[in-house]
């Protein structure tokens, strides 16, 4: 048994966005099944349409047979401190962060008792944390934003502090559909981390307590590392200039692939 198993962490499920919520709902179904979640909190802070988005996921989880579903419509940091939310969280076995704007999401929830309680329960294996789109991007220690179409122009990609559920790896979503390889590459060139994962739409990764990762869904998961880069001009060019890089390590994972996050290699597929 590894140290991660001994620590008893829960599962972390990160979805690339645009997951099926109407027909088979396979990604959401598999997420529930990880710990047979029967009490789910849906946190809609990332979106400007919290009621509509919350009701959408409420219907999806209800159709999958979840007994108790709570909508945490939290629109500012003060609301995150409400005793009602903290009390409900004690019996929750899955927290689901919707999509929207990851900057908005972290601005609201960072430094709140609600987020601290979620982290504590996750580390004690008392809940599954799941997020889609912005809710997935915010899971790492540092999250990226902006620079979709100019990812290899220095300075086009912005970053900020994330929730820190995942250490030393950066997450990006809608990865293929929005052409974000350049965005992720630029961020990795900055040296804040040297490993990144780009998740396709209707696709998820489940990060297990032993630091392995399982892929599900219809899209592609892209794993990127700058650990073995032989050339990069990033540190020598000015903002607005184009990045040249050689030796980037890239892998592509499909459904049912298992990946070792520590050794950074496929275990099975």
N, C-alpha and C positions, 0 to 999 in steps of 0.2 A: 504493500500500500504506500502511495506517495504522500509527501507532506501535504499536498493539496487535498487529498482524500481525508487525511487526518484532521485537517482544519474544518471540514464539514461545511464548506460553502454550498450555496444553492446553485442552480443552473442560471446562466445568462443567455437569453435568446435575443439575437439582433436580426432584424428583418430589413431587407433592402428597400421596402416601400411597395406600394401598389399590390399588396397581397390580396388573394381571393377572399372576400368576405361574404360572398353570395351563394356560390355553388358548393363545391366540396369542402372549402375552407380548411384544406389539409394542413397548412402551416399553423394556423390557430389551433387546430385540433391536436397536432403533435405537441404544441407548447403546453396545452392543458394537461396532456397525458404524462408529462415529465414528473409531476408530483400529484396527479389526479386533483388538480385545483378545483375547489368548489366555492371559494370565496375570492373574488377578483376585484381589484381596484383599478379603474381606468382613469389615468391622469391626463387631462386634455390641455394642460397649460401651454403647450407648444403652438396650438392652433388659434386662429382668430375666429373660428367657428366651433367653440367648445360644445355647445348643446347638440348641434347637428352631428358632429364627429362622435361625441359620446354616445348618442342614441344609435348610431350606425354600428359601433362596436358592441353596444349592449345587445342589440338584436342578434349579431353574429354569435356572441358567446352564449346567449340564451338558447339559440337554435342548436348549439352544440351540447346543451344539457347542463350548463353551469347553474347552480342553485342560487347563489347570492352574488350579485354584481352591483358594485357601488361606483357612481360617477363622482370623481374628485374634480369638480369644476373650480380650479384654483387659478385666479387671475392676477394675483400679486403675492408678494412674500408674506404679507400680514395674514392673508387667508390660509397660508400653509401652516400657520401656528394655531389654527382653530382646534380646540379640544375634540370636536366632533370627528375631524379627519384622523387625528392621532389615536382616538379611541377605536375607530373602525379598523385602523391599520393593525391593531393587536391580533385580530383574528383572520387577517388576509393571508392567503397562501400564494397569490400571484399578483404582482403589480405590472400594469401594462401602460407604457408611455406612448401616446399617439404621435403622429407626424405633425409637421408644421414648420416652425422656425426654432432651430436648436439654441440660438442666442436668446430668444425670448424665453425658452424653457429653462435654461440655466440661470438667467437673470432672476427668474422668479423663485427657483427652488434651492439654489446653492445657499449654504449657510443657514438653512432652516432645520427645525427639529424634525419635520416630516422626512426630509431626505436623509438625515442622520439615522432616524429610526429604520428606514428602508435598508440602508447599508448594514446596520447591525443585524437585522433579521436575515438578510442575505448571507452574511458571513457565518451565521449560526445555522444555516440550512433550514430556515423556517419559511422561506418563500422563494419562488422563481421571479426573477426580474426579466421583463420582456419590453422591447421597444421597436418601433417601426420608423423608418425614414429619420426625421430629426430625433426621435426618441432613441434610435439606435446610435446615431452619430454622437450624441451627448454622453454615451456610456463610458467612453474612454477618459483618460486623465486630461488629454488635450483634444479638442475637436476643431475641425476645419470648416470654413464657409467661404463663399464667393469664389471667383476665378474659374467658373465652369468652362468657358470657351477660351480662356487665356492661361491655362494651367501651367504652361512652360514659359510664361513671362514673369520674371522675378518681381515679387511684390503684389501680384494679383490675388494671391491666396491669403486669406486671413485666418487667424486661429485664436482660440480662447480656452479657458479652463472648462473641462467637462466634469462629469459626476465622479469619475475615478473608480467605477466598478471593474474596469479592465485596465491593467497596468502595461506600459511599455509598447502598446500597439494602438495605432490609429485606425478608426473605422470611417469608411465612406459608403454612401448608399446611392441607389438609383445609378449604379456605377457604370454599366454599359450604356443604358438608355440616354444618359446625360454626358457621356464622354469624359469621365472624371479621372482617367489614368494620369493625365498631366497634372491635375490638381493634387492628387495624392503624392505623386513623384516629387513635386516641388516642396511639399511640406516635409517629406522624408529627407530631402537634400538639405533642409535647414538644420538637421541634426537633433531636433527635439526627440524624435524616435527614429529607428531605422527599419521598422516593420509596420506594414499597413495591410488592411483587408478591405477590399471593395466588394460590396454585396449587390447582386443584381436584383431586379424587381421580382416580386412573388417568389422570393428566395430567402432562406434564413440560415444563420449559423447558430448552433447551440454550443456554448462554451461550458464544458463539464468541469466538475471540481478538480479533476486530475490534469487540467490544462490541455485536454484534447478538444477538438472541435468537430462537430458533425454538421453536414450540409444537407438541407432539404429544399425542395421547391423546383420550379421549372427553369430557373435562370442559372447564371454562372457566378461563382465566387472567385475573385482574383486575389491572390496573395502576392505581396510585393515586399522586397527587402533591398536595402541599399548597403547591406553589410559588406558585400564583395565588390562594390563599385570601384572600377579602375581609373575612372576619370570623371570629374565634374567641375564645371566652371562657376558653380553657384557662389562661392565665396569671393570670386574675383570680379564679378559683373555688378553693375549698378541696377537699381530698380527700374523696370521698364525694358531691360534687355532680356534676350532669350537664353534659356538654359540649355546647355549641352551636357549629356551624361552618357557614360558607357559602363557596362557591367551590371546593369540593373537585373536583379533576379525576380522573375515573374512565374507564377504557377496558376493554373486554372482548375477549379474543383467543381464537380457536378454533384447532383443529388446522390446521397448515400456515401460520399467521400468522408473519410475521417482523417484529420490533420493533427499533427503534434505541434503545438504552439511553441514549445521550448526548443525542440530540435528543428523546427521549421521544415517539416517534410510530411508527405502523404504517408499515412499508415496503411490505409486500405481504401478501395474505391469500387 
